[in-house]
Amino acid sequence: MPGDIERYQMESDVPALLYERYLVPVIASRWAADLVERGMPKSGERVLDVACGTGIVARTAARRMQMGRVSALDINPGMLSVARSLPTGSGLQIEWYEGSVLDMPFPEAGFDLILCQLGLQFFPDRPQALCEMFRVLGPAGRLALSVFREIERTPMAHAFAEALDKHLKPGASKLKRVEHGLSDADELRRLAIDAGFREANVVPVTQTIQYSQTREYVRVQLIATPQAGLLSGMGSEQRDAIIDAIAADMNAFFGATDGGFASPQEAHILLARK
């Protein structure tokens, strides 16, 4: 679905600030801490965060390194605008670049480590993206990359997607399901090996995501992600009614009132070396 994937990335500039405010603290920061820990950026290294969004992975790496060079690339100018506005939390400055992972504006062998959090599934040409990562890594350079597993393995996402289709229209969950569109570990490993990487290992990882109110999760999904377009043109009463209906279905799925939920969220982590 290249067209949908490109639209997912390009339209996400509008809710970029909301994404940083609502999704990074609860979800993205957890995965960033795990990815950086596994990637092990060292002081003095040259690190690139690909599909950086609002920069949580780059900032996490910079805080760990203290010395070295951290660069971050994203195709979305809205995300980069928010990223540039935030403090790094360390003395290390981050260099922000607007561009496509399919044709990165970097010379060959310019980095020691590439980090890519939950981005590869959205790229319109996954093999080319990995070839570009391989190209800009130096000898023995490392790649640490994450993608979500099957949507059924993340109950909150699965219940939300089912409710979207029910209360909006069949296929309304298409963009949500794209998030989980590269869930096969063997396919992920083959993509890396075909791009030239060696020692390509894929491991499953689970985070537990908690929301004190189910309705808040639904609201955030529909204002702080590209799925906001599903409610465009609606009046406030209609929007609220849809949010309430989706939240009610999710509460029924979890067998709870709107006291919130705790849901596993599963991803595959690819660790590879040039």
ROLUM-973899 format. One record per atom (N, C-alpha, C): residue in three letters; x, y, z. Coordinates in steps of 0.001 Angstrom, whole numbers, plus 500000, padded with zeros to 6 digits. Atoms other than C-alpha are relative to their C-alpha. Example, Ala and Ser with C-alpha at 12.3 -4.5 7.8 and 13.67 -1.06 7.14 Angstrom:
ala500890498810500000
ala512300495500507800
ala500900501200500000
ser499180498810499940
ser513670498940507140
ser499230501090500730
***
This chain:
met500822498796500000
met500000500000500000
met500859501257500000
pro499096498856499970
pro502643502573499078
pro499287501328500123
gly500685498717499938
gly500130505381498553
gly499541500333501394
asp500470499771498645
asp498641504961502000
asp501159500262500955
ile498844499817499128
ile502058504706503611
ile500572501401499821
glu499489498648500243
glu503247507906501950
glu499067501046500610
arg500951499042499441
arg500045509678502979
arg500104500015501518
tyr499843500078498547
tyr500518508446506557
tyr501148500898500453
gln498838499207499601
gln503931510070506707
gln499803501481499700
met500029498610500421
met503222513267504808
met498938500818500719
glu501063499245499371
glu499990514211506573
glu500189500143501501
ser499849499993498551
ser501376513769510077
ser500630501270500533
asp499454498757499492
asp502751517329510273
asp498981500758500848
val501013499250499260
val499421518720511545
val499946499602501469
pro500066500359498587
pro499231516660514766
pro501365499764500660
ala498663500304499469
ala503012516649515375
ala500166500426501453
leu499868499522498627
leu502837518753518524
leu499153499154500943
leu500855500850499177
leu499938516681519856
leu500611498611500163
tyr499295501279499921
tyr501870513511519032
tyr501077500049501083
glu498944499858499003
glu504809514762521101
glu499424500113501408
arg500574499748498676
arg502561515837523962
arg499315498768500578
tyr500849501068499484
tyr500321512782524202
tyr500517498579499773
leu499582501359500325
leu501941509764522532
leu501439499689500407
val498606500258499644
val505644510183523224
val500150499580501461
pro499796500409498601
pro505403510055527040
pro499458498610500326
val500656501248499626
val503076507049527139
val500531498804499208
ile499646501125500873
ile504274504934524196
ile501404500131499408
ala498750499917500767
ala507166506197522049
ala501235500039500879
ser498820499907499133
ser509506506978524956
ser500394498629500553
arg499690501351499510
arg509230503401526243
arg500787499205498957
trp499308500728501056
trp510216501944522895
trp501363500618499692
ala498723499337500250
ala512971504545522456
ala501050499559501005
ala499042500424498971
ala514607503634525759
ala500486498582499730
asp499629501386500280
asp514553499946524812
asp500908499920498775
leu499212500071501237
leu515889500523521276
leu501411500544500204
val498678499414499759
val518727502767522410
val500836499089500885
glu499278500934499138
glu519665500310525142
glu500562498834499186
arg499551501127500817
arg519905497515522578
arg501018500444498944
gly499054499491500989
gly521714499672520007
gly501341500384500600
met498790499676499233
met524276500721522647
met500882501055499329
pro499123498940500519
pro525517504029521198
pro501074500352501024
lys498872499739499112
lys528938504793522624
lys500462501446499859
ser499463498648500023
ser530514508101523503
ser500996500140498852
gly499098499750501125
gly532258509538520446
gly499528499420498686
glu500476500601501250
glu530251507548517895
glu499159500977499186
arg500865499255500916
arg528338508899514899
arg498705499206499852
val501270500714499921
val524673507981515288
val498963500717499141
leu501074499455500822
leu521760508465512873
leu498679499389500426
asp501372500414499714
asp518086508308513859
asp499183500217498735
val500747499956501258
val516048507474510733
val498501499959500291
ala501433499842499722
ala512346508422510585
ala499822500465501434
cys499839499570498605
cys513001510408513740
cys498736500574500617
gly501183499384499425
gly509575511996514118
gly500358501246500789
thr499688498842499159
thr509733514490516968
thr501275499813500807
gly498632500098499518
gly513126513125517990
gly500250499269501300
ile499790500644498708
ile512648510951521069
ile501179499037499983
val498863500935500058
val515170508322519897
val501313500767499956
ala498774499196500091
ala517784510930518938
ala500352500617501348
arg499737499381498704
arg517401512709522294
arg500438498958501036
thr499622501067499072
thr517603509431524203
thr501428499545499754
ala498624500379500333
ala520786508463522354
ala500984501077500430
ala499102498896499647
ala522335511907522907
ala500252500039501504
arg499820500002498537
arg521718511704526654
arg500917498870500432
arg499158501135499643
arg523409508313526772
arg501456500247499603
met498655499871500549
met526428509324524672
met500819501114500649
gln499327498804499474
gln527314512809525995
gln501024500594499024
met499054499531501006
met530051513031523328
met499782499226498709
gly500162500645501289
gly529945512264519618
gly499130500854499093
arg500837499296500963
arg527590513176516789
arg498684499256499833
val501318500583500211
val523848512544516596
val499295500789498900
ser500771499417501091
ser521948513210513358
ser498640499327499966
ala501352500546500052
ala518240512712512760
ala499339500423498696
leu500599499780501317
leu516304512408509495
leu498518499674500035
asp501418500304500175
asp512596512651508737
asp499498500715498749
ile500568499404501219
ile510524513395505642
ile498965501066500329
asn501116499163499598
asn507941515342507626
asn500476501295500652
pro499508498736499434
pro508733519054508189
pro499307500380501298
gly500697499696498758
gly506073519353510905
gly500609499284501185
met499346500754498944
met507659516617512984
met501359500612500338
leu498680499420499776
leu511100518177512511
leu499914501356500696
ser500178498709499346
ser509823521596513552
ser499836499823501497
val500166500285498573
val508691520160516872
val501301499474500581
ala498744500573499504
ala511918518158517237
ala501044501088500280
arg499007498939499831
arg514088521253516770
arg499677500909501182
ser500414499091498929
ser512080523155519394
ser500247499435501390
leu499888500648498698
leu512760520664522181
leu501453499939500462
pro498627500136499490
pro515828520590524457
pro500472498560499852
thr499466501353500171
thr518134517623523912
thr500157499276501327
gly499799500631498707
gly518598517021527611
gly501438499596500240
ser498575500287499833
ser522368516758527144
ser500788501134499356
gly499163498982500622
gly525301518868526058
gly500249499740498531
leu499757500396501378
leu525295517087522701
leu498905500568499095
gln500957499440500944
gln523627518976519856
gln499602498947498969
ile500507500919501015
ile521476517066517380
ile499841500746498686
glu500141499423501330
glu521641517781513648
glu498754499417499348
trp501280500437500550
trp518165517642512084
trp499990500176498485
tyr500018499970501458
tyr517691516816508386
tyr498616499608499494
glu501235500377500686
glu514595516807506212
glu500370499250498725
gly499696500775501189
gly514719514090503583
gly499414498611500076
ser500551501343500107
ser513702510624502461
ser501060498957500329
val499105501113499714
val515244507435503779
val500383499265498721
leu499704500682501259
leu515158506210500172
leu501146500647499241
asp498899499277500649
asp517776508780499162
asp500573500972501027
met499570499191498858
met519500510034502288
met501122500961499624
pro499019498975500367
pro521583513226502098
pro501316499858500755
phe498775500264499254
phe524662511597503636
phe500974499215499127
pro499013500772500763
pro527918510230502211
pro500075498562500482
glu499800501387499594
glu528863506596502332
glu500835499928501274
ala499205500342498815
ala530190505174505598
ala500114501158500987
gly499938498836499128
gly529282508269507602
gly499557499769501427
phe500550500239498667
phe527787506594510678
phe500451498652500553
asp499647501240499309
asp528640503940513254
asp498757499208500409
leu501229500644499531
leu525065503211514328
leu498794500703499394
ile501286499463500448
ile521613503667512788
ile498912499442500899
leu501174500366499216
leu518485503626514923
leu498759500356499189
cys501239499724500741
cys515036503364513340
cys498837499406500785
gln501080500461499135
gln512013503178515607
gln498658500027499286
leu501385500141500467
leu508709501866514236
leu499745500798498730
gly500118499241501234
gly509308503365510814
gly500018499179498728
leu499774500745501239
leu510284500690508297
leu498695499549499357
gln501262500483500570
gln506709499430507894
gln499299501052499148
phe500649498926500749
phe505687502839506500
phe500728500365498708
phe499219499563501146
phe508439503202503887
phe499448499387498711
pro500579500523501245
pro507162502852500305
pro500883498986499293
asp499085500973500608
asp510281500857499300
asp500932499518501109
arg499230500483498853
arg511571498841502229
arg501392499503499619
pro498655500433500371
pro514466497137500387
pro500937501177499727
gln499168498830500282
gln515742500511499127
gln500371500729501289
ala499717499334498730
ala515465501996502615
ala501141499296500740
leu498943500737499303
leu517612499228504078
leu501322500068499237
cys498770499821500784
cys520108499512501215
cys500641501352500296
glu499472498687499658
glu520450503214502009
glu500615500003501403
met499419500094498657
met521024502446505679
met501351499286499940
phe498744500732500159
phe523675499932504683
phe501074500903499398
arg499045499131500696
arg525317502489502398
arg500639501019500938
val499461498905499187
val525708505215505023
val500659499505501283
leu499283500555498854
leu527034502866507714
leu501454499721499639
gly498599500320500191
gly530769502509508112
gly500265498518500186
pro499646501402499801
pro532622499181508273
pro499641499548501416
ala500449500554498718
ala531173497014511066
ala498953500884500679
gly501064499167499453
gly528442499631511514
gly498799499171500425
arg501087500759499387
arg525364498591513469
arg498649500626499678
leu501377499568500214
leu521626498793512867
leu499132499433501113
ala501002500429499021
ala518955498668515588
ala498670500593499546
leu501232499578500671
leu515431498812514195
leu498814499254500616
ser501187500641499440
ser511928498117515520
ser498802500162499075
val501292499960500702
val508578497303513907
val498990499272500879
phe501032500677499231
phe505280496307515482
phe499732498600499463
arg500447501338500381
arg504180492677515475
arg498520500051499571
glu501385500074500457
glu500721491505514366
glu499086500817500913
ile500884499148499222
ile497938493825515468
ile499245499208501056
glu500713500828499027
glu496200490936517231
glu500803499796501285
arg499153500175498823
arg499167490783519625
arg500064501266500858
thr500128498769499216
thr498446494335520800
thr498507500261500175
pro501461499949499859
pro494909494155522204
pro499392501388499860
met500594498659500090
met494359497919522489
met499899500448498545
ala500026499621501414
ala495257498460518815
ala498975499175499236
his500944500874500688
his493211495480517674
his498560500425500289
ala501347499591499628
ala490113496553519608
ala499647501352499387
phe500220498679500585
phe490501500133518390
phe499718499887498508
ala500179500170501444
ala490821499050514746
ala498637499391499683
glu501303500619500231
glu487757496812514964
glu498875501012500213
ala501030499009499705
ala485734499654516503
ala499956501103498944
leu499994499019501090
leu486846502104513805
leu499166499511498822
asp500730500557501133
asp485496499803511116
asp498498499934500281
lys501414500127499622
lys482239499357513015
lys499296501355500040
his500696498745499720
his481479502971513914
his500239501089498949
leu499771499029501066
leu482938504859510945
leu499595499407498650
lys500343500679501249
lys482995502665507860
lys500946498829499837
pro499079501104500264
pro484490499375506668
pro501295500531499376
gly498708499547500502
gly488196499917506084
gly500517501259500662
ala499533498790499316
ala488416502951508372
ala501291499764500778
ser498812500327499209
ser491142501139510288
ser501242499767499149
lys498913500353500910
lys493396500839507233
lys501345500569500453
leu498736499397499577
leu496020503304508468
leu500495499408501307
lys499594500618498733
lys496009501800511946
lys500623498640499748
arg499470501337500283
arg496602498363510501
arg501345500067499263
val498699499827500660
val499481499689508357
val501135500032501027
glu498979499981498950
glu501365500254511630
glu500561498608500265
his499622501386499708
his501489496461511938
his500262499222498712
gly499904500603501316
gly502169495792508272
gly501302499289499677
leu498750500740500210
leu505665494310508675
leu500245499157501254
ser500007500729498725
ser505017491802511437
ser500737498668499953
asp499372501314500142
asp506771488717510061
asp501499500092500250
ala498585499929499621
ala510167488166511685
ala500912499504498883
asp499168500535501086
asp511509486083508792
asp500103501005498855
glu499967498987501053
glu510542488767506281
glu500925501146500385
leu499140498920499530
leu512263491416508382
leu501469499608499898
arg498616500480500056
arg515435489328508639
arg500480499911498553
arg499617500119501417
arg515439488619504889
arg500267501372499384
leu499790498648500523
leu515102492317504089
leu501386500518500385
ala498696499533499543
ala518188493059506171
ala501133499255499300
ile498946500799500633
ile520254490209504730
ile500114500343498518
asp499983499646501419
asp519259491077501164
asp500641501362499761
ala499369498681500124
ala520473494636501775
ala501499499947500268
gly498573500157499767
gly523893493275502739
gly500388499830501453
phe499670500118498581
phe523675493115506523
phe500300498556500364
arg499710501320499452
arg525103490192508450
arg499629499998501482
glu500377500133498591
glu524393488892511938
glu498650500669500262
ala501318499388499869
ala520783489948511451
ala499134499133500919
asn500785500736499020
asn518878488828514537
asn498737500782500341
val501286499383499681
val515218489520515324
val499491499418501316
val500511500462498711
val513861489351518853
val498661500680500287
pro501274499394499610
pro510300489898520129
pro500142500731501336
val499965499204498775
val509832492559522797
val498575500460500304
thr501330499561499572
thr506740493482524805
thr500111501145500995
gln500182498923499028
gln505900496754526523
gln498557499935500498
thr501361499885499478
thr502869497283528751
thr499593501466499983
ile500479498626500159
ile500917500410527852
ile498748500175500866
gln501106499767499084
gln498557501873530419
gln499333501351499743
tyr500797498776500052
tyr495786504440530139
tyr499005499967501151
ser500936499945498876
ser493744505563533126
ser498558500082499523
gln501327499960500595
gln490762506152530822
gln500085499534498547
thr500023500487501374
thr489979504252527632
thr499659501122499032
arg500409498907500873
arg488314507335526194
arg501180500899499636
glu498840499162500283
glu491593509233526474
glu500875499358498925
tyr499251500695501050
tyr493388506591524413
tyr499353500229498638
val500716499819501263
val490691506829521721
val500138501438499511
arg499902498580500374
arg490741510634521762
arg501381500316499429
val498636499714500447
val494520510764521407
val500256499368498636
gln499812500652501290
gln494497508257518545
gln499340500793498869
leu500762499302501032
leu491983510443516713
leu500309501491499905
ile499570498601500153
ile493659513829517281
ile501507500124499803
ala498542499856499972
ala497398513116517558
ala500712499070499034
thr499415500858501023
thr497952510712514673
thr499345500349498664
pro500632499735501296
pro497178510808510946
pro498555499526499911
gln501399500423499983
gln493886509103511831
gln499052501136500342
ala500842498837499755
ala492641512569512778
ala499138500329498786
gly500760499737501216
gly491503512808509173
gly498669499273499950
leu501257500746499995
leu488772510270509916
leu498844500831500554
leu501042499183499381
leu486901512903511932
leu499890501383499368
ser500024498673500609
ser487539515865509650
ser498620500297499425
gly501295499577500506
gly484428517810508759
gly498837499702500922
met501066500318499055
met482462516503511721
met499856501106501031
gly500229499100498891
gly480880518719514362
gly500446499368501302
ser499483500482498720
ser481968518422517977
ser499108498925500617
glu500895501001499426
glu478869516473519042
glu500148498651499308
gln499816501249500731
gln479329513893516298
gln501337499364500336
arg498677500526499628
arg483047513562517090
arg499957499349501377
asp500068500538498642
asp482329513073520783
asp499212498700500045
ala500815501215500015
ala479654510487520040
ala500791498813499457
ile499184501075500573
ile482062508456517879
ile501079499571500979
ile498980500331499005
ile484815508659520482
ile499391499185501131
asp500671500731498924
asp482354507522523164
asp499649498579499571
ala500402501321500478
ala481127504625521031
ala501208499070499869
ile498792500814500135
ile484649503400520238
ile500531499622501377
ala499535500281498644
ala485648503692523895
ala499129498938500666
ala500902500994499418
ala482565501710524923
ala500302498600499456
asp499654501297500585
asp483455498909522499
asp501317499476500572
met498714500429499454
met487019498849523793
met499855499558501454
asn500227500418498619
asn485830498692527395
asn499342498632500048
ala500627501318500072
ala483613495752526443
ala501031498932499634
phe498933500924500409
phe486610494114524763
phe500875499631501194
phe499144500242498837
phe488694494503527939
phe499206499518501211
gly500817500444498886
gly485753493570530172
gly500059500937501176
ala499845499017498932
ala485920496801532139
ala499121501200499726
thr500573498678500172
thr484213500097532751
thr501126500930499586
asp498933499117500473
asp486118503219531753
asp500971500361501119
gly498927499820499037
gly488666502714534474
gly501342499845499335
gly498753500114500740
gly491250502407531723
gly500390498557499757
phe499535501345500329
phe493323499429530691
phe501518499958500046
ala498580500282500203
ala496769497905530610
ala500080498966498894
ser499957500873501167
ser497617496330527276
ser501441499705499619
pro498691500270500603
pro500682494504525997
pro500065500617498618
gln499732499517501353
gln502199496060522886
gln501290499327499548
glu498876500838500406
glu504559493824520923
glu500667500522498740
ala499210499593501161
ala507325494626518485
ala501109498995499768
his498764500720500304
his510209492927516734
his501143501009499957
ile498789499184500054
ile513675494377517232
ile501024499289499123
leu498951500528500874
leu516184493816514438
leu501330500612500406
leu498628499575499728
leu519849494009515387
leu500891499378498932
ala499193500497501110
ala522267493727512463
ala501303500782499915
arg498672499386500139
arg525834494560511491
arg500426499978498535
lys499505499916501388
lys527426495663508223
lys501199499091499813
***
